[in-house]
């Protein structure tokens, strides 16, 4: 779904325009700036956000280091099953 939306909007990567919009609406600028610098595909980023949010709804959190490690591992596992590379690894 995210890939379709991105294609319809003519977006291939997270870029500065998206960073500005997100910063104004969601306060997520640091994460989006990092993704833009690493040229991560927008569809991958959106899928990561959805997986991250669903894990929160299921009770996962990242307030403590041990919980953060468990949540990140689950995110990476789920995203890999969706064909999305590990979002926590630098791509540059």
RAZI-V166516 format. One record per pair of residues at least 6 apart in sequence whose C-alpha atoms are under 8 Angstrom apart, sorted by sequence separation. I is the first residue (numbers start at 0). J is the second residue. D is the distance in whole Angstrom. If there is no record, write none. Layout:
i: [I I]
j: [J J]
d: [D D]
This chain:
i: [5 21 22 54 60 61 78 79 21 59 60 61 78 18 19 61 75 18 21 34 60 75 59 75 18 17 18 54 15 18 13 14 15 54 13 14 13 12 51 50 13 12 13 12 13 47 50 12 13 50 11 12 11 12 10 11 13 47 46 5 5 2 47 2 43 1 43 1 44 1 1 39 37 38 37 37]
j: [11 27 28 60 66 67 84 85 28 66 67 68 85 27 28 70 84 28 31 44 70 85 70 86 31 31 32 70 32 35 31 32 35 74 34 35 35 35 74 74 38 38 39 39 40 74 77 40 41 78 40 41 41 42 41 42 44 78 78 41 42 41 86 42 83 42 84 43 86 45 46 90 89 90 90 91]
d: [7 6 5 8 6 4 7 7 6 7 6 8 7 8 7 7 8 6 8 8 7 5 6 7 6 8 6 8 8 8 7 8 7 8 7 5 5 7 7 6 7 6 7 6 6 8 8 4 5 8 6 5 6 8 7 8 8 7 8 7 6 8 7 5 6 5 8 8 8 6 7 8 7 8 6 6]
